[in-house]
Amino acid sequence: MAEKVFDLLDEMIIQPNAITLTIIFNTCAQVNNDRARKIGNKLLNQMLNNFPNDTILLTSAIHMLMSFGDVKSAEQLFESIKKKDVVSYGAMMKGYNLNNDPLRCLKLLKEMKQQGVIPNEIIFILAIGACSQICMLSICESIVAQIPSYLFNNQRISNALIDMWASIDCYKCLNFDSISTSIP
């Protein structure tokens, strides 16, 4: 179904506006094949010329690039955003998690707080997801301590925390098993 967006794009005789580009970038991220990458990169170059300061559009392009695994280009776009918001930070954090770089995700959480951007539920879910990848108890405890108490009643936060603690328990078991099998 998403491929039909590309077919419609091929039929367009006018230049896509910011809203259309946002939809196309998100579709490219979903489809994530050669055609999507080619279209996404072509439109990204056009976008940078026509909408260089559109934070929503830049964030959508970051999401697309991270889905493609093009972390360096996504970082360059992120740095070009003059007024970063919770959504742009979230796109980068999600991208770092997606590209197996959870420490950079957590570094962005710290940065956004230093910049006065208040983390929301999604940001904490992304940080918890990074903790699930890291499986270091001290880091996990530090992140959990930063979550406002009212969010602990949130079902998605609760589920993410359960997954995180389960990941840590599994990691401990795997390490214990590998240690115990090496003991004569």
Rosetta constraint file for C-alpha pairs under 8 A:
AtomPair CA 1 CA 5 HARMONIC 7.71 0.50
AtomPair CA 2 CA 6 HARMONIC 7.48 0.50
AtomPair CA 2 CA 27 HARMONIC 6.23 0.50
AtomPair CA 2 CA 30 HARMONIC 7.81 0.50
AtomPair CA 2 CA 31 HARMONIC 6.85 0.50
AtomPair CA 3 CA 7 HARMONIC 6.61 0.50
AtomPair CA 3 CA 31 HARMONIC 7.36 0.50
AtomPair CA 4 CA 8 HARMONIC 6.17 0.50
AtomPair CA 5 CA 9 HARMONIC 6.17 0.50
AtomPair CA 5 CA 24 HARMONIC 7.17 0.50
AtomPair CA 5 CA 27 HARMONIC 7.44 0.50
AtomPair CA 6 CA 10 HARMONIC 6.28 0.50
AtomPair CA 6 CA 24 HARMONIC 7.73 0.50
AtomPair CA 6 CA 36 HARMONIC 7.99 0.50
AtomPair CA 7 CA 11 HARMONIC 6.61 0.50
AtomPair CA 8 CA 12 HARMONIC 6.39 0.50
AtomPair CA 16 CA 20 HARMONIC 5.46 0.50
AtomPair CA 16 CA 21 HARMONIC 6.03 0.50
AtomPair CA 17 CA 21 HARMONIC 6.11 0.50
AtomPair CA 18 CA 22 HARMONIC 6.13 0.50
AtomPair CA 18 CA 51 HARMONIC 7.38 0.50
AtomPair CA 18 CA 57 HARMONIC 6.44 0.50
AtomPair CA 19 CA 23 HARMONIC 6.42 0.50
AtomPair CA 19 CA 57 HARMONIC 7.82 0.50
AtomPair CA 20 CA 24 HARMONIC 6.18 0.50
AtomPair CA 21 CA 25 HARMONIC 5.99 0.50
AtomPair CA 21 CA 43 HARMONIC 7.53 0.50
AtomPair CA 21 CA 47 HARMONIC 7.86 0.50
AtomPair CA 21 CA 57 HARMONIC 7.22 0.50
AtomPair CA 22 CA 26 HARMONIC 6.22 0.50
AtomPair CA 22 CA 56 HARMONIC 7.71 0.50
AtomPair CA 22 CA 57 HARMONIC 5.56 0.50
AtomPair CA 22 CA 60 HARMONIC 5.76 0.50
AtomPair CA 22 CA 61 HARMONIC 7.50 0.50
AtomPair CA 23 CA 27 HARMONIC 6.15 0.50
AtomPair CA 24 CA 28 HARMONIC 6.06 0.50
AtomPair CA 24 CA 40 HARMONIC 7.46 0.50
AtomPair CA 25 CA 29 HARMONIC 6.26 0.50
AtomPair CA 25 CA 40 HARMONIC 6.06 0.50
AtomPair CA 25 CA 60 HARMONIC 6.07 0.50
AtomPair CA 25 CA 61 HARMONIC 5.83 0.50
AtomPair CA 25 CA 63 HARMONIC 7.92 0.50
AtomPair CA 25 CA 64 HARMONIC 5.74 0.50
AtomPair CA 26 CA 30 HARMONIC 6.33 0.50
AtomPair CA 26 CA 60 HARMONIC 6.38 0.50
AtomPair CA 26 CA 61 HARMONIC 7.79 0.50
AtomPair CA 26 CA 63 HARMONIC 7.34 0.50
AtomPair CA 26 CA 64 HARMONIC 6.23 0.50
AtomPair CA 27 CA 31 HARMONIC 6.08 0.50
AtomPair CA 27 CA 36 HARMONIC 7.81 0.50
AtomPair CA 28 CA 32 HARMONIC 5.59 0.50
AtomPair CA 28 CA 33 HARMONIC 7.86 0.50
AtomPair CA 28 CA 36 HARMONIC 4.66 0.50
AtomPair CA 28 CA 37 HARMONIC 6.63 0.50
AtomPair CA 28 CA 39 HARMONIC 7.61 0.50
AtomPair CA 28 CA 40 HARMONIC 6.07 0.50
AtomPair CA 28 CA 64 HARMONIC 6.33 0.50
AtomPair CA 29 CA 36 HARMONIC 7.55 0.50
AtomPair CA 29 CA 63 HARMONIC 6.86 0.50
AtomPair CA 29 CA 64 HARMONIC 4.41 0.50
AtomPair CA 29 CA 65 HARMONIC 7.44 0.50
AtomPair CA 29 CA 67 HARMONIC 5.39 0.50
AtomPair CA 29 CA 68 HARMONIC 6.98 0.50
AtomPair CA 30 CA 67 HARMONIC 7.87 0.50
AtomPair CA 31 CA 36 HARMONIC 6.31 0.50
AtomPair CA 32 CA 36 HARMONIC 5.55 0.50
AtomPair CA 32 CA 37 HARMONIC 6.48 0.50
AtomPair CA 32 CA 67 HARMONIC 7.01 0.50
AtomPair CA 32 CA 68 HARMONIC 6.40 0.50
AtomPair CA 33 CA 37 HARMONIC 6.19 0.50
AtomPair CA 34 CA 38 HARMONIC 6.13 0.50
AtomPair CA 35 CA 39 HARMONIC 6.14 0.50
AtomPair CA 36 CA 40 HARMONIC 5.80 0.50
AtomPair CA 37 CA 41 HARMONIC 5.93 0.50
AtomPair CA 37 CA 68 HARMONIC 7.23 0.50
AtomPair CA 38 CA 42 HARMONIC 6.15 0.50
AtomPair CA 39 CA 43 HARMONIC 6.11 0.50
AtomPair CA 40 CA 44 HARMONIC 5.91 0.50
AtomPair CA 40 CA 64 HARMONIC 7.62 0.50
AtomPair CA 41 CA 45 HARMONIC 6.39 0.50
AtomPair CA 42 CA 46 HARMONIC 6.68 0.50
AtomPair CA 43 CA 47 HARMONIC 5.94 0.50
AtomPair CA 44 CA 48 HARMONIC 6.20 0.50
AtomPair CA 44 CA 61 HARMONIC 7.03 0.50
AtomPair CA 45 CA 49 HARMONIC 6.76 0.50
AtomPair CA 46 CA 50 HARMONIC 6.34 0.50
AtomPair CA 47 CA 51 HARMONIC 5.29 0.50
AtomPair CA 47 CA 52 HARMONIC 6.79 0.50
AtomPair CA 48 CA 52 HARMONIC 4.70 0.50
AtomPair CA 51 CA 57 HARMONIC 7.84 0.50
AtomPair CA 52 CA 58 HARMONIC 7.86 0.50
AtomPair CA 53 CA 58 HARMONIC 7.65 0.50
AtomPair CA 53 CA 81 HARMONIC 6.88 0.50
AtomPair CA 53 CA 82 HARMONIC 7.59 0.50
AtomPair CA 54 CA 58 HARMONIC 6.07 0.50
AtomPair CA 55 CA 59 HARMONIC 5.96 0.50
AtomPair CA 55 CA 81 HARMONIC 6.39 0.50
AtomPair CA 55 CA 83 HARMONIC 7.72 0.50
AtomPair CA 55 CA 84 HARMONIC 7.59 0.50
AtomPair CA 55 CA 88 HARMONIC 7.56 0.50
AtomPair CA 56 CA 60 HARMONIC 6.25 0.50
AtomPair CA 56 CA 88 HARMONIC 7.82 0.50
AtomPair CA 57 CA 61 HARMONIC 6.23 0.50
AtomPair CA 58 CA 62 HARMONIC 6.15 0.50
AtomPair CA 58 CA 77 HARMONIC 6.68 0.50
AtomPair CA 58 CA 78 HARMONIC 7.53 0.50
AtomPair CA 58 CA 81 HARMONIC 7.46 0.50
AtomPair CA 59 CA 63 HARMONIC 6.28 0.50
AtomPair CA 59 CA 78 HARMONIC 7.51 0.50
AtomPair CA 59 CA 87 HARMONIC 7.33 0.50
AtomPair CA 59 CA 88 HARMONIC 5.22 0.50
AtomPair CA 59 CA 91 HARMONIC 6.49 0.50
AtomPair CA 60 CA 64 HARMONIC 6.35 0.50
AtomPair CA 60 CA 91 HARMONIC 7.90 0.50
AtomPair CA 61 CA 65 HARMONIC 6.12 0.50
AtomPair CA 61 CA 74 HARMONIC 7.59 0.50
AtomPair CA 62 CA 66 HARMONIC 6.05 0.50
AtomPair CA 62 CA 73 HARMONIC 8.00 0.50
AtomPair CA 62 CA 74 HARMONIC 4.81 0.50
AtomPair CA 62 CA 75 HARMONIC 7.76 0.50
AtomPair CA 62 CA 77 HARMONIC 6.67 0.50
AtomPair CA 62 CA 78 HARMONIC 7.03 0.50
AtomPair CA 62 CA 91 HARMONIC 6.64 0.50
AtomPair CA 62 CA 92 HARMONIC 7.00 0.50
AtomPair CA 63 CA 67 HARMONIC 6.18 0.50
AtomPair CA 63 CA 74 HARMONIC 7.73 0.50
AtomPair CA 63 CA 91 HARMONIC 5.60 0.50
AtomPair CA 63 CA 92 HARMONIC 7.28 0.50
AtomPair CA 63 CA 95 HARMONIC 6.70 0.50
AtomPair CA 64 CA 68 HARMONIC 6.34 0.50
AtomPair CA 65 CA 69 HARMONIC 6.28 0.50
AtomPair CA 65 CA 70 HARMONIC 5.14 0.50
AtomPair CA 65 CA 71 HARMONIC 6.73 0.50
AtomPair CA 65 CA 73 HARMONIC 6.91 0.50
AtomPair CA 65 CA 74 HARMONIC 5.60 0.50
AtomPair CA 66 CA 70 HARMONIC 5.48 0.50
AtomPair CA 66 CA 71 HARMONIC 5.50 0.50
AtomPair CA 66 CA 74 HARMONIC 6.25 0.50
AtomPair CA 66 CA 92 HARMONIC 7.71 0.50
AtomPair CA 66 CA 95 HARMONIC 4.93 0.50
AtomPair CA 66 CA 96 HARMONIC 7.60 0.50
AtomPair CA 66 CA 98 HARMONIC 7.54 0.50
AtomPair CA 66 CA 99 HARMONIC 7.35 0.50
AtomPair CA 67 CA 95 HARMONIC 6.90 0.50
AtomPair CA 67 CA 98 HARMONIC 7.46 0.50
AtomPair CA 69 CA 99 HARMONIC 6.51 0.50
AtomPair CA 70 CA 74 HARMONIC 6.40 0.50
AtomPair CA 71 CA 75 HARMONIC 6.07 0.50
AtomPair CA 71 CA 95 HARMONIC 7.68 0.50
AtomPair CA 71 CA 96 HARMONIC 7.83 0.50
AtomPair CA 71 CA 99 HARMONIC 7.85 0.50
AtomPair CA 72 CA 76 HARMONIC 6.33 0.50
AtomPair CA 73 CA 77 HARMONIC 6.31 0.50
AtomPair CA 74 CA 78 HARMONIC 6.11 0.50
AtomPair CA 74 CA 92 HARMONIC 7.68 0.50
AtomPair CA 75 CA 79 HARMONIC 6.14 0.50
AtomPair CA 75 CA 92 HARMONIC 7.75 0.50
AtomPair CA 76 CA 80 HARMONIC 6.34 0.50
AtomPair CA 77 CA 81 HARMONIC 6.72 0.50
AtomPair CA 78 CA 84 HARMONIC 8.00 0.50
AtomPair CA 78 CA 88 HARMONIC 7.36 0.50
AtomPair CA 78 CA 92 HARMONIC 7.57 0.50
AtomPair CA 84 CA 88 HARMONIC 5.94 0.50
AtomPair CA 84 CA 89 HARMONIC 6.88 0.50
AtomPair CA 85 CA 89 HARMONIC 6.30 0.50
AtomPair CA 85 CA 117 HARMONIC 6.50 0.50
AtomPair CA 86 CA 90 HARMONIC 5.96 0.50
AtomPair CA 86 CA 112 HARMONIC 7.89 0.50
AtomPair CA 86 CA 117 HARMONIC 6.33 0.50
AtomPair CA 86 CA 118 HARMONIC 7.10 0.50
AtomPair CA 86 CA 119 HARMONIC 6.55 0.50
AtomPair CA 86 CA 120 HARMONIC 7.50 0.50
AtomPair CA 86 CA 123 HARMONIC 7.63 0.50
AtomPair CA 87 CA 91 HARMONIC 6.21 0.50
AtomPair CA 88 CA 92 HARMONIC 6.50 0.50
AtomPair CA 89 CA 93 HARMONIC 6.12 0.50
AtomPair CA 89 CA 108 HARMONIC 7.02 0.50
AtomPair CA 89 CA 109 HARMONIC 7.89 0.50
AtomPair CA 89 CA 112 HARMONIC 7.14 0.50
AtomPair CA 90 CA 94 HARMONIC 5.96 0.50
AtomPair CA 90 CA 122 HARMONIC 7.35 0.50
AtomPair CA 90 CA 123 HARMONIC 5.85 0.50
AtomPair CA 90 CA 126 HARMONIC 7.53 0.50
AtomPair CA 91 CA 95 HARMONIC 6.06 0.50
AtomPair CA 92 CA 96 HARMONIC 6.14 0.50
AtomPair CA 92 CA 105 HARMONIC 7.35 0.50
AtomPair CA 93 CA 97 HARMONIC 6.32 0.50
AtomPair CA 93 CA 104 HARMONIC 7.54 0.50
AtomPair CA 93 CA 105 HARMONIC 4.51 0.50
AtomPair CA 93 CA 106 HARMONIC 7.60 0.50
AtomPair CA 93 CA 108 HARMONIC 6.76 0.50
AtomPair CA 93 CA 109 HARMONIC 7.90 0.50
AtomPair CA 93 CA 123 HARMONIC 7.83 0.50
AtomPair CA 93 CA 126 HARMONIC 6.58 0.50
AtomPair CA 93 CA 127 HARMONIC 7.74 0.50
AtomPair CA 94 CA 98 HARMONIC 6.06 0.50
AtomPair CA 94 CA 105 HARMONIC 7.38 0.50
AtomPair CA 94 CA 126 HARMONIC 6.22 0.50
AtomPair CA 95 CA 99 HARMONIC 6.06 0.50
AtomPair CA 96 CA 100 HARMONIC 6.15 0.50
AtomPair CA 96 CA 101 HARMONIC 4.88 0.50
AtomPair CA 96 CA 102 HARMONIC 5.97 0.50
AtomPair CA 96 CA 104 HARMONIC 6.44 0.50
AtomPair CA 96 CA 105 HARMONIC 5.55 0.50
AtomPair CA 97 CA 101 HARMONIC 5.51 0.50
AtomPair CA 97 CA 102 HARMONIC 5.10 0.50
AtomPair CA 97 CA 105 HARMONIC 6.53 0.50
AtomPair CA 97 CA 126 HARMONIC 7.66 0.50
AtomPair CA 97 CA 129 HARMONIC 7.32 0.50
AtomPair CA 97 CA 130 HARMONIC 6.00 0.50
AtomPair CA 100 CA 133 HARMONIC 7.84 0.50
AtomPair CA 101 CA 105 HARMONIC 6.79 0.50
AtomPair CA 102 CA 106 HARMONIC 6.40 0.50
AtomPair CA 102 CA 130 HARMONIC 4.51 0.50
AtomPair CA 102 CA 131 HARMONIC 7.15 0.50
AtomPair CA 102 CA 133 HARMONIC 6.56 0.50
AtomPair CA 102 CA 134 HARMONIC 6.74 0.50
AtomPair CA 103 CA 107 HARMONIC 6.16 0.50
AtomPair CA 103 CA 130 HARMONIC 7.08 0.50
AtomPair CA 103 CA 134 HARMONIC 7.65 0.50
AtomPair CA 104 CA 108 HARMONIC 6.22 0.50
AtomPair CA 105 CA 109 HARMONIC 6.60 0.50
AtomPair CA 105 CA 126 HARMONIC 7.82 0.50
AtomPair CA 105 CA 127 HARMONIC 6.77 0.50
AtomPair CA 105 CA 130 HARMONIC 6.60 0.50
AtomPair CA 106 CA 110 HARMONIC 6.52 0.50
AtomPair CA 106 CA 127 HARMONIC 6.00 0.50
AtomPair CA 106 CA 130 HARMONIC 6.93 0.50
AtomPair CA 107 CA 111 HARMONIC 6.24 0.50
AtomPair CA 108 CA 112 HARMONIC 5.94 0.50
AtomPair CA 109 CA 113 HARMONIC 6.34 0.50
AtomPair CA 109 CA 119 HARMONIC 7.68 0.50
AtomPair CA 109 CA 123 HARMONIC 7.66 0.50
AtomPair CA 109 CA 127 HARMONIC 7.30 0.50
AtomPair CA 110 CA 114 HARMONIC 6.29 0.50
AtomPair CA 111 CA 115 HARMONIC 6.21 0.50
AtomPair CA 112 CA 116 HARMONIC 6.35 0.50
AtomPair CA 112 CA 117 HARMONIC 5.19 0.50
AtomPair CA 112 CA 118 HARMONIC 7.34 0.50
AtomPair CA 112 CA 119 HARMONIC 7.69 0.50
AtomPair CA 113 CA 117 HARMONIC 5.38 0.50
AtomPair CA 113 CA 118 HARMONIC 6.20 0.50
AtomPair CA 113 CA 119 HARMONIC 7.27 0.50
AtomPair CA 119 CA 123 HARMONIC 5.52 0.50
AtomPair CA 119 CA 124 HARMONIC 6.80 0.50
AtomPair CA 120 CA 124 HARMONIC 6.46 0.50
AtomPair CA 121 CA 125 HARMONIC 6.21 0.50
AtomPair CA 121 CA 151 HARMONIC 7.05 0.50
AtomPair CA 121 CA 157 HARMONIC 7.17 0.50
AtomPair CA 122 CA 126 HARMONIC 6.20 0.50
AtomPair CA 123 CA 127 HARMONIC 6.20 0.50
AtomPair CA 124 CA 128 HARMONIC 6.00 0.50
AtomPair CA 124 CA 147 HARMONIC 6.93 0.50
AtomPair CA 124 CA 157 HARMONIC 7.55 0.50
AtomPair CA 125 CA 129 HARMONIC 6.09 0.50
AtomPair CA 125 CA 156 HARMONIC 7.52 0.50
AtomPair CA 125 CA 157 HARMONIC 6.03 0.50
AtomPair CA 125 CA 160 HARMONIC 6.25 0.50
AtomPair CA 126 CA 130 HARMONIC 6.26 0.50
AtomPair CA 127 CA 131 HARMONIC 6.30 0.50
AtomPair CA 127 CA 143 HARMONIC 7.20 0.50
AtomPair CA 128 CA 132 HARMONIC 6.26 0.50
AtomPair CA 128 CA 140 HARMONIC 7.40 0.50
AtomPair CA 128 CA 143 HARMONIC 7.25 0.50
AtomPair CA 128 CA 144 HARMONIC 7.79 0.50
AtomPair CA 128 CA 160 HARMONIC 6.37 0.50
AtomPair CA 128 CA 161 HARMONIC 6.60 0.50
AtomPair CA 128 CA 164 HARMONIC 6.52 0.50
AtomPair CA 129 CA 133 HARMONIC 6.58 0.50
AtomPair CA 129 CA 160 HARMONIC 6.93 0.50
AtomPair CA 129 CA 164 HARMONIC 6.86 0.50
AtomPair CA 130 CA 134 HARMONIC 6.33 0.50
AtomPair CA 131 CA 135 HARMONIC 5.88 0.50
AtomPair CA 131 CA 136 HARMONIC 7.16 0.50
AtomPair CA 131 CA 139 HARMONIC 7.01 0.50
AtomPair CA 131 CA 140 HARMONIC 5.48 0.50
AtomPair CA 131 CA 143 HARMONIC 7.99 0.50
AtomPair CA 131 CA 164 HARMONIC 6.55 0.50
AtomPair CA 132 CA 163 HARMONIC 7.11 0.50
AtomPair CA 132 CA 164 HARMONIC 4.47 0.50
AtomPair CA 132 CA 165 HARMONIC 7.50 0.50
AtomPair CA 132 CA 167 HARMONIC 5.71 0.50
AtomPair CA 132 CA 168 HARMONIC 6.92 0.50
AtomPair CA 133 CA 167 HARMONIC 7.77 0.50
AtomPair CA 135 CA 140 HARMONIC 7.40 0.50
AtomPair CA 135 CA 164 HARMONIC 7.79 0.50
AtomPair CA 135 CA 167 HARMONIC 6.61 0.50
AtomPair CA 135 CA 168 HARMONIC 4.91 0.50
AtomPair CA 135 CA 171 HARMONIC 6.68 0.50
AtomPair CA 136 CA 140 HARMONIC 6.24 0.50
AtomPair CA 136 CA 168 HARMONIC 7.23 0.50
AtomPair CA 137 CA 141 HARMONIC 6.06 0.50
AtomPair CA 137 CA 168 HARMONIC 7.18 0.50
AtomPair CA 138 CA 142 HARMONIC 6.18 0.50
AtomPair CA 139 CA 143 HARMONIC 6.29 0.50
AtomPair CA 140 CA 144 HARMONIC 6.15 0.50
AtomPair CA 141 CA 145 HARMONIC 6.11 0.50
AtomPair CA 142 CA 146 HARMONIC 6.67 0.50
AtomPair CA 143 CA 147 HARMONIC 6.87 0.50
AtomPair CA 147 CA 151 HARMONIC 6.84 0.50
AtomPair CA 147 CA 152 HARMONIC 7.75 0.50
AtomPair CA 148 CA 152 HARMONIC 7.43 0.50
AtomPair CA 149 CA 153 HARMONIC 7.92 0.50
AtomPair CA 150 CA 154 HARMONIC 7.71 0.50
AtomPair CA 151 CA 157 HARMONIC 6.78 0.50
AtomPair CA 152 CA 157 HARMONIC 6.36 0.50
AtomPair CA 152 CA 158 HARMONIC 6.24 0.50
AtomPair CA 153 CA 157 HARMONIC 7.69 0.50
AtomPair CA 153 CA 158 HARMONIC 7.11 0.50
AtomPair CA 154 CA 158 HARMONIC 6.18 0.50
AtomPair CA 155 CA 159 HARMONIC 6.09 0.50
AtomPair CA 156 CA 160 HARMONIC 6.10 0.50
AtomPair CA 157 CA 161 HARMONIC 6.12 0.50
AtomPair CA 158 CA 162 HARMONIC 6.20 0.50
AtomPair CA 159 CA 163 HARMONIC 6.25 0.50
AtomPair CA 160 CA 164 HARMONIC 6.12 0.50
AtomPair CA 161 CA 165 HARMONIC 6.11 0.50
AtomPair CA 162 CA 166 HARMONIC 6.03 0.50
AtomPair CA 163 CA 167 HARMONIC 6.06 0.50
AtomPair CA 164 CA 168 HARMONIC 6.34 0.50
AtomPair CA 165 CA 169 HARMONIC 6.20 0.50
AtomPair CA 166 CA 170 HARMONIC 6.08 0.50
AtomPair CA 167 CA 171 HARMONIC 6.02 0.50
AtomPair CA 168 CA 172 HARMONIC 6.15 0.50
AtomPair CA 169 CA 173 HARMONIC 6.22 0.50
AtomPair CA 170 CA 174 HARMONIC 6.12 0.50
AtomPair CA 171 CA 175 HARMONIC 6.17 0.50
AtomPair CA 172 CA 176 HARMONIC 6.00 0.50
AtomPair CA 173 CA 177 HARMONIC 5.97 0.50
AtomPair CA 174 CA 178 HARMONIC 6.19 0.50
AtomPair CA 175 CA 179 HARMONIC 6.09 0.50
AtomPair CA 176 CA 180 HARMONIC 5.89 0.50
AtomPair CA 177 CA 181 HARMONIC 6.03 0.50
AtomPair CA 178 CA 182 HARMONIC 6.40 0.50
AtomPair CA 179 CA 183 HARMONIC 6.55 0.50
